[in-house]
């Protein structure tokens, strides 16, 4: 699975880790994140992320 970078702040979403602080389990692909999921660091939406 691919990792995705939040270009504005530098946060990297790694599907191997997920986002446990927001109840996203490890193994969740970026494409499978809820539409309303936002970057845990800056709060911007999925549209600002690019594949690493």
C-alpha positions in Angstrom: 0.0 0.0 0.0 1.2 3.5 -0.8 2.0 6.2 1.6 0.5 9.7 1.1 2.1 13.1 2.0 0.1 16.1 3.1 1.9 18.8 1.1 1.1 21.8 3.3 2.4 20.3 6.6 4.5 17.3 5.8 2.3 14.6 7.6 2.6 11.2 6.0 -0.3 8.8 6.1 1.1 5.3 6.3 -1.5 2.6 5.9 0.7 0.2 7.8 0.0 2.4 10.9 -3.4 3.9 10.1 -4.5 6.8 12.2 -5.2 5.3 15.7 -6.0 8.7 17.2 -9.0 9.0 14.9 -10.0 5.3 15.0 -8.5 4.4 11.6 -7.0 0.9 12.0 -3.7 -0.2 10.6 -4.1 -1.7 7.1 -6.6 1.0 5.9 -5.6 2.1 2.5 -5.7 5.9 1.8 -8.4 5.3 -0.8 -10.6 3.7 1.9 -10.4 6.5 4.4 -13.7 8.2 5.0 -14.5 11.2 2.8 -14.6 13.5 5.9 -11.1 12.3 7.2 -8.7 15.2 7.7 -5.0 15.5 8.3 -4.3 14.9 12.0 -1.7 17.7 12.0 -3.2 20.5 10.0 -6.9 19.6 9.6 -6.9 19.8 5.8 -8.8 17.3 3.7 -7.6 14.4 1.6 -7.4 16.6 -1.6 -4.1 18.1 -0.4 -2.4 14.7 -0.1 -0.1 13.3 -2.8 1.3 9.8 -3.2 4.9 9.4 -2.0 
